[in-house]
Amino acid sequence: MLPAAPATAPLLEVDRLTLSFGGVRALDEVSFSVAPGSITSVIGPNGAGKTSVFNTISGFYRPGGGSVRFAGQDITRLAPPRRAALGLARTFQNIALFRGLTVLDNIKLGRHCHLKTGALGALFYSPAARHEEEALREEIEERIIDFLEIDHIRKAPVGALPYGLQKRVELARALAMKPRLLLLDEPVAGMNREETEDMARFILEVRREWGVTVLMVEHDMGMVMDLSDHVAVLNFGRVIAQGLPKDVQGNPDVVKAYLGSGDVAQLRARFRATVAA
């Protein structure tokens, strides 16, 4: 008999993560992992701790306990720029773009953690700085802008764009960071159905064509169940269930967390109707 193939190590491991604000525990022993090449979603009711998890993984919050490992390295105490340089990029629930800059300039800012030109060379626009910027512009226009179908707005100021296109520009800036792991914080919040379908298509293609692993927080349950390989459910800062989308969808603890107490069969039917809507 041949020996079993070794299991692929997780790209991200969140282990017993705790986080408190004063006397309020936002995260309580949160543990889950993200397999390379997967789309993993973190879901839960409002106030469950989803964005706190994202902020801790990306380095904006420092946990009171537990650890975060990325590609086998403990990054729990690393500053956000160090994590970005390792290949961890994110978008935000509230759009965080420079509204006065063009689409192209906003996207270019995503690559700052990988640029080799120093501050002095950039200040005097040395030949090395000029060459690096030209190469960056060419890559962004030919790969990212074309991929996300935003060539027609690349010179437009971000502040003049509709909301759905601004969310797409923010995704483009995150892709400019050359991520191995892309954290998407409510990528379709506030979008109409057509915009949501476009974003879902881009997320699938980012995974398939770019080989980028995705960790997503999202309230659109239909999108979560359609796209995800693995789902972790938070409630009151604790993981109450995780597994395949179909298993999580039928978990009585998950149903009660979203819809409250009552007959489990009726609640489960209402929850499935919400997912299918």
Backbone as JSON, one array per atom type, in Angstrom:
{
  "sequence": "MLPAAPATAPLLEVDRLTLSFGGVRALDEVSFSVAPGSITSVIGPNGAGKTSVFNTISGFYRPGGGSVRFAGQDITRLAPPRRAALGLARTFQNIALFRGLTVLDNIKLGRHCHLKTGALGALFYSPAARHEEEALREEIEERIIDFLEIDHIRKAPVGALPYGLQKRVELARALAMKPRLLLLDEPVAGMNREETEDMARFILEVRREWGVTVLMVEHDMGMVMDLSDHVAVLNFGRVIAQGLPKDVQGNPDVVKAYLGSGDVAQLRARFRATVAA",
  "N": [[0.85, -1.2, 0.0], [0.55, 2.21, -0.86], [1.96, 5.05, 0.83], [-0.08, 7.51, 2.47], [-0.77, 10.66, 0.93], [0.78, 13.63, 2.07], [-1.05, 15.98, 4.01], [-2.01, 19.21, 2.85], [-0.5, 22.06, 4.18], [-2.11, 24.62, 6.08], [-2.61, 27.92, 4.72], [-3.23, 30.11, 6.25], [-3.46, 30.29, 9.75], [-5.48, 30.67, 12.45], [-5.36, 30.77, 15.82], [-6.9, 30.2, 18.77], [-7.6, 32.9, 19.31], [-7.9, 35.87, 21.15], [-9.52, 38.91, 22.07], [-10.04, 41.99, 23.63], [-11.98, 44.84, 24.52], [-11.75, 47.1, 26.85], [-13.92, 45.99, 29.27], [-15.22, 44.31, 27.59], [-15.31, 41.39, 25.76], [-14.36, 40.89, 22.62], [-13.41, 38.9, 20.92], [-13.23, 35.47, 21.51], [-11.29, 32.96, 22.13], [-10.99, 32.24, 19.37], [-10.65, 30.1, 16.65], [-9.6, 28.97, 13.5], [-8.79, 27.81, 10.18], [-7.29, 28.5, 6.96], [-7.23, 27.05, 3.9], [-4.73, 26.75, 1.33], [-5.44, 28.22, -1.82], [-8.17, 28.23, -1.51], [-11.56, 29.49, -1.02], [-12.61, 30.98, 1.75], [-15.11, 31.76, 4.09], [-16.11, 34.0, 6.66], [-18.76, 34.28, 8.73], [-21.69, 35.62, 10.43], [-24.02, 37.03, 12.83], [-24.76, 40.6, 13.16], [-22.29, 42.31, 15.04], [-20.95, 40.06, 15.81], [-18.2, 39.74, 15.75], [-16.75, 39.64, 13.43], [-15.4, 41.63, 11.83], [-13.53, 42.37, 13.71], [-11.95, 40.08, 13.8], [-10.81, 40.23, 11.22], [-9.4, 42.66, 11.46], [-7.54, 41.96, 13.36], [-6.12, 39.88, 12.14], [-4.97, 41.3, 10.02], [-3.41, 43.09, 11.37], [-4.2, 45.5, 12.5], [-5.41, 45.46, 14.97], [-4.11, 44.36, 18.08], [-3.96, 41.22, 19.48], [-5.15, 39.94, 22.67], [-4.49, 37.41, 23.36], [-3.54, 34.19, 22.0], [-2.69, 33.28, 18.55], [-1.6, 34.2, 15.22], [-0.8, 32.69, 12.26], [0.9, 32.82, 9.21], [1.51, 31.33, 6.2], [3.13, 29.52, 7.56], [4.59, 31.14, 9.25], [4.79, 32.95, 12.28], [2.87, 35.72, 12.66], [1.77, 37.31, 14.53], [2.66, 39.52, 16.01], [3.59, 41.23, 14.1], [3.85, 44.33, 12.29], [1.32, 45.99, 10.27], [2.42, 46.82, 7.63], [4.56, 45.01, 7.34], [3.21, 42.6, 7.21], [1.79, 42.98, 4.87], [3.89, 43.01, 3.03], [4.58, 40.36, 3.08], [2.57, 39.21, 1.67], [-0.12, 39.55, 2.3], [-3.15, 41.0, 1.79], [-5.87, 43.39, 1.91], [-9.31, 44.48, 1.62], [-11.7, 47.01, 2.63], [-14.57, 47.37, 4.78], [-15.82, 49.88, 4.82], [-15.25, 52.01, 2.2], [-11.9, 52.74, 1.47], [-10.37, 54.72, -0.1], [-8.39, 57.17, -1.91], [-10.03, 59.89, -2.63], [-9.57, 62.12, -4.24], [-7.61, 61.37, -6.01], [-6.75, 59.74, -9.14], [-8.17, 56.73, -10.58], [-6.1, 55.04, -11.52], [-3.88, 56.03, -10.07], [-4.66, 55.47, -7.44], [-4.65, 52.67, -7.52], [-1.95, 52.16, -8.01], [-0.83, 52.85, -5.58], [-1.16, 50.6, -4.06], [1.04, 49.01, -4.47], [3.15, 49.94, -3.02], [4.51, 48.71, -0.91], [6.21, 46.94, -2.08], [7.98, 48.28, -3.68], [11.24, 49.18, -4.84], [12.65, 51.53, -5.08], [14.12, 54.11, -3.21], [13.21, 56.74, -0.82], [14.62, 59.09, -1.47], [15.36, 58.72, -4.18], [12.81, 58.61, -5.3], [11.92, 61.18, -4.71], [13.54, 62.86, -6.3], [13.0, 61.78, -8.7], [14.56, 59.75, -10.04], [16.37, 57.95, -12.67], [16.1, 55.19, -12.1], [13.82, 55.2, -10.48], [11.98, 56.22, -12.29], [11.95, 54.2, -14.23], [10.97, 52.05, -12.73], [8.4, 52.98, -12.06], [7.24, 53.21, -14.59], [7.22, 50.52, -15.4], [5.52, 49.49, -13.45], [3.12, 50.88, -13.99], [2.54, 49.86, -16.53], [2.16, 47.14, -15.97], [-0.08, 47.26, -14.24], [-2.04, 48.41, -15.9], [-2.21, 46.55, -18.01], [-2.73, 44.13, -16.78], [-4.25, 44.24, -14.24], [-6.21, 46.36, -14.47], [-7.37, 45.73, -16.93], [-8.27, 43.14, -16.33], [-10.26, 43.62, -14.36], [-12.02, 45.09, -15.79], [-12.05, 47.96, -15.99], [-10.94, 49.85, -17.63], [-12.04, 52.06, -18.92], [-12.35, 53.97, -16.97], [-9.93, 54.6, -15.89], [-8.5, 57.01, -15.7], [-10.13, 58.65, -14.32], [-11.17, 60.64, -11.48], [-11.48, 59.08, -8.31], [-13.48, 59.89, -6.52], [-15.56, 60.71, -8.14], [-16.84, 58.5, -9.05], [-19.43, 55.96, -9.23], [-20.69, 54.01, -6.44], [-20.41, 51.15, -6.72], [-18.35, 50.87, -8.62], [-16.27, 52.07, -7.23], [-15.84, 50.17, -5.23], [-14.81, 48.16, -6.82], [-12.44, 49.33, -7.66], [-11.1, 49.41, -5.25], [-10.69, 46.7, -4.84], [-8.94, 46.3, -6.96], [-6.71, 47.78, -6.12], [-5.93, 46.24, -3.92], [-5.18, 43.89, -5.26], [-2.97, 44.84, -6.58], [-1.06, 44.67, -4.66], [0.1, 42.24, -4.86], [-1.03, 39.83, -3.63], [-0.9, 36.83, -1.62], [-2.79, 35.95, 0.08], [-6.0, 37.17, 0.15], [-7.97, 39.38, 1.85], [-11.29, 40.06, 2.1], [-13.5, 42.38, 3.1], [-16.74, 42.44, 3.47], [-17.38, 42.55, 0.53], [-19.52, 42.98, -1.27], [-21.31, 44.64, -0.06], [-23.99, 46.9, -0.03], [-24.31, 46.86, -2.78], [-26.09, 46.51, -5.93], [-27.97, 43.84, -7.56], [-26.77, 43.19, -10.07], [-24.21, 44.32, -9.82], [-23.3, 42.82, -7.66], [-23.2, 40.22, -8.76], [-21.2, 40.62, -10.66], [-18.99, 41.17, -8.99], [-18.8, 38.76, -7.59], [-18.07, 37.08, -9.69], [-15.54, 38.14, -10.3], [-14.16, 37.53, -7.94], [-14.12, 34.72, -7.98], [-12.57, 34.38, -10.29], [-10.19, 35.58, -9.53], [-9.23, 33.71, -7.73], [-9.09, 31.44, -9.41], [-7.59, 32.19, -11.78], [-5.45, 33.76, -10.87], [-4.49, 32.41, -8.73], [-4.87, 33.15, -6.08], [-5.56, 32.95, -2.65], [-8.57, 33.32, -0.8], [-10.08, 35.05, 1.86], [-13.07, 35.86, 3.3], [-15.43, 38.18, 4.61], [-18.86, 38.41, 4.72], [-22.28, 39.43, 4.3], [-24.16, 38.67, 2.47], [-25.82, 35.92, 2.11], [-26.47, 34.09, 0.11], [-24.41, 34.46, -1.76], [-22.21, 33.76, -0.19], [-22.7, 31.0, 0.3], [-22.63, 30.03, -2.3], [-20.02, 30.56, -3.25], [-18.1, 29.73, -1.37], [-15.62, 27.48, -0.09], [-15.23, 26.71, 2.47], [-16.69, 27.52, 5.58], [-16.74, 29.59, 8.42], [-18.46, 30.26, 11.39], [-19.29, 32.93, 13.45], [-20.42, 33.98, 16.66], [-21.17, 36.28, 19.12], [-18.41, 36.61, 19.46], [-17.32, 34.07, 19.45], [-16.46, 30.98, 17.82], [-19.02, 29.16, 16.52], [-19.66, 27.23, 14.75], [-18.25, 25.45, 11.98], [-17.29, 24.47, 8.67], [-18.24, 22.7, 5.67], [-20.24, 24.65, 3.35], [-22.93, 23.61, 3.03], [-23.24, 22.07, 5.31], [-22.93, 23.9, 7.4], [-25.08, 25.55, 6.88], [-27.27, 24.05, 7.66], [-26.91, 23.8, 10.37], [-28.19, 23.81, 13.63], [-27.39, 25.61, 15.67], [-26.32, 27.72, 14.23], [-28.55, 28.59, 12.77], [-30.22, 29.45, 14.88], [-28.63, 31.52, 15.88], [-28.87, 33.45, 13.93], [-31.67, 33.79, 13.66], [-32.89, 33.58, 16.12], [-34.64, 32.1, 18.98], [-36.88, 29.24, 18.87], [-38.97, 26.9, 17.05], [-36.87, 24.52, 15.69], [-36.99, 23.29, 13.15], [-38.73, 24.97, 11.7], [-37.32, 27.37, 11.88], [-35.0, 26.65, 10.51], [-35.99, 26.28, 7.93], [-36.79, 28.9, 7.31], [-34.27, 30.14, 7.39], [-32.93, 28.87, 5.26], [-34.49, 29.8, 3.2], [-33.78, 32.47, 3.3], [-31.1, 32.3, 2.52], [-31.4, 31.43, -0.09], [-32.6, 33.56, -1.29]],
  "CA": [[0.0, 0.0, 0.0], [1.3, 3.46, -0.9], [1.67, 5.94, 1.96], [-1.02, 8.6, 2.17], [-0.14, 11.94, 0.6], [0.7, 14.56, 3.2], [-2.05, 17.04, 3.9], [-1.46, 20.52, 2.57], [-0.51, 22.92, 5.35], [-2.93, 25.82, 5.89], [-1.92, 29.17, 4.43], [-3.49, 30.95, 7.42], [-3.94, 29.6, 10.94], [-5.89, 31.51, 13.57], [-5.37, 29.81, 16.92], [-7.35, 30.65, 20.1], [-7.44, 34.35, 19.31], [-8.75, 36.63, 22.06], [-9.4, 40.37, 21.93], [-10.96, 42.67, 24.53], [-12.03, 46.3, 24.57], [-12.22, 47.34, 28.2], [-14.46, 44.76, 29.85], [-15.97, 43.57, 26.58], [-14.49, 40.44, 25.0], [-14.81, 40.87, 21.23], [-13.05, 37.6, 20.39], [-13.06, 34.56, 22.64], [-10.71, 31.68, 21.72], [-11.37, 32.0, 17.98], [-9.7, 29.27, 15.9], [-9.97, 28.4, 12.21], [-7.68, 27.85, 9.25], [-7.63, 28.76, 5.56], [-6.41, 26.22, 3.02], [-4.26, 27.46, 0.14], [-6.27, 28.08, -3.01], [-9.59, 28.13, -1.17], [-12.35, 30.67, -0.63], [-13.16, 30.74, 3.08], [-15.94, 32.87, 4.55], [-16.43, 34.17, 8.08], [-20.09, 34.88, 8.79], [-22.27, 35.73, 11.76], [-24.9, 38.19, 12.98], [-24.1, 41.87, 13.47], [-21.65, 42.33, 16.34], [-20.41, 38.73, 16.16], [-16.75, 39.81, 15.86], [-16.15, 39.33, 12.14], [-14.41, 42.65, 11.46], [-12.45, 42.29, 14.7], [-11.06, 39.03, 13.33], [-10.06, 40.77, 10.1], [-8.47, 43.68, 11.94], [-6.47, 41.28, 14.09], [-5.31, 39.16, 11.16], [-4.21, 42.25, 9.21], [-2.47, 43.8, 12.22], [-4.72, 46.77, 13.02], [-5.62, 45.2, 16.38], [-3.19, 43.39, 18.67], [-4.78, 40.35, 20.33], [-4.72, 39.71, 24.04], [-3.99, 36.04, 23.45], [-3.63, 33.42, 20.78], [-1.69, 33.57, 17.53], [-1.94, 34.19, 13.8], [0.32, 32.19, 11.46], [0.69, 32.98, 7.78], [2.51, 30.57, 5.46], [4.02, 28.9, 8.53], [5.3, 32.14, 10.06], [3.99, 33.64, 13.29], [2.82, 37.15, 12.33], [0.89, 37.91, 15.53], [3.18, 40.81, 16.47], [4.13, 42.02, 13.0], [3.11, 45.53, 11.9], [0.6, 45.79, 9.01], [3.24, 46.84, 6.41], [5.33, 43.76, 7.25], [2.28, 41.55, 6.77], [1.52, 43.25, 3.46], [5.06, 42.6, 2.25], [4.58, 38.9, 3.03], [1.55, 38.76, 0.73], [-1.45, 39.62, 2.88], [-3.8, 42.24, 1.37], [-7.27, 43.43, 2.31], [-10.2, 45.6, 1.34], [-12.36, 47.46, 3.85], [-16.02, 47.46, 4.79], [-16.05, 51.24, 4.34], [-14.25, 52.24, 1.15], [-10.74, 53.51, 1.96], [-9.63, 55.2, -1.26], [-8.1, 58.61, -1.97], [-11.08, 60.32, -3.54], [-9.07, 63.13, -5.17], [-6.67, 60.77, -6.95], [-7.36, 58.95, -10.2], [-8.24, 55.28, -10.39], [-4.77, 54.48, -11.73], [-3.0, 56.4, -8.96], [-5.08, 54.71, -6.27], [-4.19, 51.29, -7.67], [-0.5, 52.16, -7.89], [-0.47, 52.93, -4.16], [-1.17, 49.27, -3.49], [2.32, 48.33, -4.68], [4.22, 50.68, -2.33], [5.29, 47.84, -0.01], [7.14, 46.12, -2.87], [8.85, 49.12, -4.51], [12.65, 49.18, -4.44], [13.19, 52.89, -5.09], [14.07, 54.78, -1.92], [12.54, 58.03, -0.76], [15.42, 60.11, -2.18], [15.21, 58.49, -5.61], [11.46, 58.99, -5.69], [11.8, 62.64, -4.61], [14.19, 63.48, -7.45], [12.54, 61.02, -9.87], [15.77, 59.22, -10.66], [16.1, 56.99, -13.76], [15.61, 53.93, -11.53], [12.45, 55.43, -10.04], [11.17, 56.38, -13.49], [11.8, 52.87, -14.85], [10.1, 51.24, -11.88], [7.03, 53.47, -12.17], [6.73, 52.85, -15.91], [6.94, 49.09, -15.39], [4.34, 49.3, -12.6], [1.95, 51.37, -14.72], [2.26, 48.91, -17.61], [1.6, 45.92, -15.38], [-1.42, 47.54, -13.73], [-2.98, 48.63, -17.01], [-2.37, 45.37, -18.84], [-3.2, 42.97, -16.03], [-5.3, 44.46, -13.24], [-7.29, 47.18, -15.0], [-8.05, 44.94, -17.96], [-8.93, 42.02, -15.66], [-11.45, 44.09, -13.65], [-12.87, 45.8, -16.76], [-12.19, 49.37, -15.6], [-10.09, 50.66, -18.48], [-12.73, 53.3, -19.31], [-12.35, 54.95, -15.87], [-8.62, 54.59, -15.24], [-8.02, 58.37, -15.48], [-11.17, 59.4, -13.6], [-11.0, 60.72, -10.01], [-12.3, 58.07, -7.64], [-14.63, 60.51, -5.89], [-16.63, 60.94, -9.11], [-17.35, 57.21, -9.5], [-20.49, 55.34, -8.42], [-20.22, 53.15, -5.34], [-20.0, 49.84, -7.18], [-17.04, 50.96, -9.28], [-15.28, 52.34, -6.2], [-15.51, 48.89, -4.61], [-13.97, 47.43, -7.76], [-11.12, 49.97, -7.62], [-10.45, 48.98, -4.01], [-10.2, 45.35, -5.11], [-7.78, 46.44, -7.84], [-5.57, 48.21, -5.31], [-5.49, 45.09, -3.14], [-4.49, 42.98, -6.16], [-1.67, 45.43, -6.9], [-0.14, 44.31, -3.59], [0.58, 40.88, -5.13], [-1.38, 39.03, -2.43], [-1.09, 35.38, -1.55], [-4.07, 35.85, 0.77], [-6.79, 38.39, -0.04], [-9.04, 39.52, 2.83], [-12.35, 40.9, 1.56], [-14.44, 42.74, 4.17], [-18.04, 42.76, 2.88], [-17.1, 43.05, -0.81], [-20.7, 43.37, -2.05], [-22.23, 45.43, 0.76], [-24.53, 48.09, -0.68], [-24.37, 46.71, -4.23], [-27.28, 45.92, -6.52], [-27.78, 42.45, -7.97], [-25.81, 43.09, -11.17], [-22.88, 44.59, -9.27], [-22.94, 41.67, -6.83], [-22.82, 39.12, -9.64], [-19.89, 40.96, -11.24], [-17.95, 41.01, -7.96], [-18.66, 37.32, -7.35], [-17.3, 36.54, -10.82], [-14.14, 38.55, -10.15], [-13.56, 36.79, -6.82], [-13.83, 33.37, -8.47], [-11.48, 34.44, -11.26], [-8.96, 35.87, -8.78], [-8.77, 32.43, -7.22], [-8.79, 30.49, -10.49], [-6.58, 32.66, -12.73], [-4.3, 34.35, -10.19], [-4.01, 31.51, -7.67], [-4.93, 33.86, -4.8], [-6.46, 32.43, -1.62], [-9.5, 34.38, -0.39], [-10.81, 35.0, 3.13], [-14.12, 36.85, 3.06], [-16.56, 38.44, 5.49], [-19.95, 38.86, 3.85], [-23.63, 39.21, 4.8], [-24.98, 38.09, 1.41], [-25.7, 34.49, 2.38], [-26.48, 33.36, -1.14], [-23.06, 34.54, -2.32], [-21.33, 32.96, 0.68], [-22.93, 29.58, 0.07], [-22.27, 29.68, -3.68], [-18.6, 30.73, -3.54], [-17.17, 29.29, -0.34], [-15.21, 26.09, 0.13], [-15.27, 26.48, 3.91], [-17.36, 28.63, 6.28], [-16.66, 29.65, 9.89], [-19.54, 31.08, 11.89], [-19.05, 33.56, 14.75], [-21.52, 34.6, 17.4], [-20.65, 36.81, 20.38], [-16.97, 36.48, 19.53], [-16.88, 32.68, 19.5], [-16.8, 30.14, 16.68], [-20.08, 28.23, 16.93], [-19.72, 26.16, 13.75], [-17.46, 25.63, 10.78], [-17.3, 23.32, 7.8], [-18.75, 22.95, 4.32], [-21.42, 25.52, 3.37], [-24.19, 22.88, 3.22], [-23.31, 21.62, 6.69], [-23.15, 25.08, 8.24], [-26.41, 26.06, 6.61], [-28.26, 23.28, 8.4], [-26.55, 23.68, 11.78], [-29.21, 24.49, 14.44], [-26.81, 26.73, 16.4], [-26.19, 28.82, 13.27], [-29.9, 29.07, 12.5], [-30.68, 30.21, 16.05], [-27.84, 32.74, 16.01], [-29.4, 34.42, 12.98], [-33.12, 33.99, 13.72], [-33.4, 33.53, 17.48], [-35.16, 30.83, 19.46], [-38.12, 28.79, 18.27], [-38.92, 25.55, 16.5], [-35.67, 24.43, 14.86], [-37.35, 22.97, 11.76], [-39.27, 26.17, 11.07], [-36.23, 28.35, 11.75], [-34.09, 26.19, 9.46], [-36.63, 26.55, 6.65], [-36.69, 30.35, 7.09], [-32.87, 30.46, 7.1], [-32.63, 28.43, 3.92], [-35.15, 30.73, 2.29], [-32.94, 33.67, 3.27], [-29.91, 32.0, 1.73], [-31.76, 31.28, -1.5], [-33.17, 34.81, -1.82]],
  "C": [[0.89, 1.25, 0.0], [0.98, 4.32, 0.31], [0.75, 7.06, 1.53], [-0.25, 9.87, 1.88], [-0.27, 12.88, 1.78], [-0.33, 15.65, 2.96], [-1.37, 18.38, 3.66], [-1.58, 21.41, 3.81], [-1.38, 24.14, 5.08], [-2.06, 27.02, 5.52], [-2.06, 30.12, 5.61], [-4.02, 30.09, 8.55], [-4.23, 30.62, 12.04], [-6.13, 30.59, 14.75], [-5.71, 30.49, 18.24], [-7.16, 32.16, 20.28], [-8.42, 35.0, 20.28], [-8.47, 38.11, 21.89], [-10.45, 41.01, 22.82], [-10.85, 44.17, 24.38], [-12.61, 46.67, 25.93], [-12.68, 46.02, 28.81], [-15.2, 43.9, 28.86], [-15.03, 42.67, 25.79], [-15.07, 40.32, 23.59], [-14.54, 39.53, 20.56], [-12.7, 36.69, 21.54], [-12.6, 33.19, 22.11], [-11.12, 31.29, 20.29], [-10.27, 31.22, 17.27], [-10.34, 28.82, 14.59], [-8.75, 28.49, 11.31], [-8.2, 28.06, 7.83], [-6.68, 27.95, 4.69], [-5.94, 27.01, 1.81], [-5.15, 27.18, -1.07], [-7.76, 28.02, -2.76], [-10.23, 29.51, -1.07], [-13.02, 30.31, 0.69], [-13.93, 31.96, 3.52], [-16.12, 32.82, 6.06], [-17.75, 34.91, 8.14], [-20.56, 34.94, 10.23], [-23.16, 36.95, 11.82], [-24.09, 39.46, 13.24], [-23.53, 41.82, 14.88], [-21.03, 41.01, 16.74], [-18.9, 38.73, 16.31], [-16.01, 39.61, 14.55], [-15.06, 40.34, 11.74], [-13.27, 42.69, 12.46], [-11.45, 41.2, 14.32], [-10.18, 39.55, 12.19], [-9.01, 41.77, 10.56], [-7.31, 43.07, 12.71], [-5.55, 40.54, 13.14], [-4.43, 40.13, 10.38], [-3.32, 43.17, 10.04], [-2.96, 45.13, 12.76], [-5.07, 46.67, 14.5], [-4.57, 44.2, 16.85], [-3.97, 42.53, 19.65], [-4.24, 40.26, 21.75], [-4.16, 38.33, 24.25], [-4.18, 35.32, 22.14], [-2.6, 33.86, 19.75], [-2.3, 33.55, 16.14], [-0.69, 33.75, 13.05], [-0.04, 32.28, 9.99], [1.85, 32.3, 7.05], [3.57, 29.99, 6.4], [4.76, 29.85, 9.44], [4.35, 32.8, 11.04], [4.03, 35.14, 13.0], [2.02, 37.94, 13.37], [1.35, 39.3, 15.94], [3.74, 41.68, 15.34], [3.24, 43.23, 12.7], [2.41, 45.29, 10.55], [1.47, 45.87, 7.75], [4.08, 45.59, 6.23], [4.44, 42.62, 6.76], [1.96, 41.73, 5.28], [2.67, 42.78, 2.58], [5.16, 41.09, 2.12], [3.53, 38.34, 2.07], [0.15, 38.73, 1.28], [-2.05, 40.98, 2.55], [-5.26, 42.21, 1.78], [-8.0, 44.6, 1.68], [-10.95, 45.9, 2.63], [-13.87, 47.53, 3.68], [-16.47, 48.84, 4.32], [-14.91, 51.59, 3.4], [-13.15, 53.17, 1.65], [-9.84, 53.88, 0.79], [-9.35, 56.69, -1.13], [-8.98, 59.21, -3.05], [-10.59, 61.34, -4.57], [-8.1, 62.59, -6.2], [-7.42, 59.98, -8.02], [-7.41, 57.48, -9.82], [-6.85, 54.67, -10.49], [-3.85, 54.79, -10.56], [-3.37, 55.67, -7.68], [-4.58, 53.27, -6.34], [-2.68, 51.2, -7.47], [-0.06, 52.19, -6.43], [-0.43, 51.55, -3.5], [0.17, 48.55, -3.59], [3.44, 48.94, -3.84], [5.1, 49.77, -1.47], [6.31, 46.99, -0.75], [8.12, 46.96, -3.69], [10.26, 49.15, -3.95], [13.24, 50.58, -4.38], [13.04, 53.54, -3.73], [13.39, 56.13, -1.99], [13.29, 59.11, -1.54], [15.28, 59.96, -3.69], [13.84, 58.88, -6.11], [11.3, 60.51, -5.69], [12.37, 63.33, -5.84], [13.87, 62.76, -8.77], [13.72, 60.53, -10.69], [15.41, 58.27, -11.8], [15.56, 55.66, -13.24], [14.16, 54.05, -11.1], [11.52, 55.54, -11.24], [10.9, 55.01, -14.15], [10.84, 52.0, -14.05], [8.64, 51.67, -12.0], [6.43, 53.1, -13.53], [6.37, 51.36, -15.99], [5.68, 48.78, -14.58], [3.08, 49.72, -13.34], [1.55, 50.37, -15.82], [1.63, 47.64, -17.07], [0.17, 46.14, -14.91], [-2.42, 47.68, -14.87], [-3.25, 47.35, -17.79], [-2.97, 44.18, -18.08], [-4.4, 43.28, -15.14], [-6.48, 45.24, -13.81], [-8.08, 46.42, -16.07], [-8.84, 43.8, -17.33], [-10.25, 42.45, -15.01], [-12.36, 44.97, -14.51], [-13.14, 47.25, -16.37], [-11.28, 50.28, -16.42], [-10.72, 52.02, -18.79], [-12.72, 54.35, -18.2], [-10.98, 55.14, -15.25], [-8.09, 56.0, -14.95], [-9.02, 59.23, -14.71], [-10.84, 59.5, -12.12], [-11.97, 59.77, -9.32], [-13.56, 58.67, -7.05], [-15.8, 60.74, -6.82], [-17.3, 59.65, -9.55], [-18.52, 56.74, -8.64], [-19.91, 54.32, -7.46], [-19.69, 51.81, -5.82], [-18.64, 49.84, -7.84], [-15.95, 51.29, -8.27], [-14.88, 51.05, -5.48], [-14.6, 48.06, -5.53], [-12.55, 48.0, -7.79], [-10.38, 49.53, -6.35], [-9.93, 47.54, -4.15], [-8.96, 45.4, -5.98], [-6.54, 46.86, -7.05], [-5.04, 47.06, -4.46], [-4.73, 44.09, -4.02], [-3.12, 43.51, -6.56], [-0.63, 45.1, -5.83], [0.45, 42.91, -3.76], [0.23, 39.93, -3.97], [-1.29, 37.54, -2.67], [-2.43, 35.09, -0.88], [-4.78, 37.19, 0.67], [-7.94, 38.38, 0.95], [-10.06, 40.52, 2.29], [-13.39, 41.14, 2.65], [-15.71, 43.29, 3.54], [-17.89, 43.34, 1.47], [-18.32, 43.48, -1.61], [-21.71, 44.15, -1.23], [-22.69, 46.67, 0.0], [-24.66, 48.01, -2.19], [-25.73, 46.18, -4.69], [-26.96, 44.53, -7.04], [-26.74, 42.31, -9.08], [-24.39, 43.31, -10.68], [-22.39, 43.42, -8.42], [-22.49, 40.49, -7.68], [-21.47, 39.37, -10.29], [-18.77, 40.71, -10.22], [-17.73, 39.53, -7.65], [-17.84, 36.67, -8.46], [-15.83, 36.9, -10.68], [-13.44, 37.77, -9.04], [-13.21, 35.37, -7.26], [-12.65, 33.37, -9.44], [-10.15, 34.79, -10.6], [-8.37, 34.58, -8.23], [-8.3, 31.51, -8.34], [-7.61, 30.94, -11.35], [-5.32, 33.2, -12.06], [-3.73, 33.45, -9.11], [-4.02, 32.13, -6.29], [-5.95, 33.19, -3.89], [-7.3, 33.57, -1.07], [-10.11, 34.05, 0.98], [-11.8, 36.15, 3.12], [-15.09, 36.94, 4.23], [-17.68, 39.0, 4.63], [-21.3, 38.52, 4.47], [-24.55, 38.6, 3.75], [-24.84, 36.57, 1.48], [-25.72, 33.65, 1.12], [-25.1, 33.33, -1.77], [-22.09, 33.69, -1.5], [-21.47, 31.48, 0.38], [-22.52, 29.14, -1.33], [-20.76, 29.66, -3.9], [-17.68, 29.96, -2.6], [-16.86, 27.8, -0.39], [-15.36, 25.72, 1.6], [-15.89, 27.73, 4.55], [-17.14, 28.48, 7.78], [-17.7, 30.65, 10.37], [-19.21, 31.6, 13.29], [-20.36, 34.03, 15.36], [-21.0, 35.0, 18.77], [-19.17, 36.51, 20.56], [-16.44, 35.06, 19.6], [-17.27, 31.96, 18.21], [-17.83, 29.11, 17.14], [-20.24, 27.08, 15.93], [-18.74, 26.47, 12.64], [-17.46, 24.34, 9.98], [-17.75, 23.7, 6.41], [-19.99, 23.83, 4.38], [-22.72, 24.78, 3.65], [-24.35, 22.39, 4.66], [-23.6, 22.78, 7.64], [-24.57, 25.6, 8.1], [-27.49, 25.35, 7.41], [-27.98, 23.16, 9.88], [-27.55, 24.45, 12.65], [-28.65, 25.68, 15.23], [-26.66, 27.96, 15.5], [-27.55, 29.44, 12.99], [-30.42, 29.92, 13.65], [-29.92, 31.51, 16.22], [-28.38, 33.83, 15.09], [-30.86, 34.77, 13.23], [-33.7, 33.92, 15.12], [-33.98, 32.17, 17.82], [-36.48, 30.49, 18.77], [-37.97, 27.37, 17.77], [-37.79, 25.46, 15.48], [-36.02, 24.17, 13.4], [-37.88, 24.19, 11.03], [-38.18, 27.22, 10.86], [-35.29, 27.96, 10.62], [-34.68, 26.48, 8.08], [-36.56, 28.04, 6.32], [-35.25, 30.74, 6.73], [-32.5, 30.04, 5.68], [-33.3, 29.31, 2.88], [-34.37, 32.02, 2.17], [-31.72, 33.47, 2.4], [-30.24, 31.98, 0.25], [-32.26, 32.57, -2.13], [-32.16, 35.57, -2.66]]
}
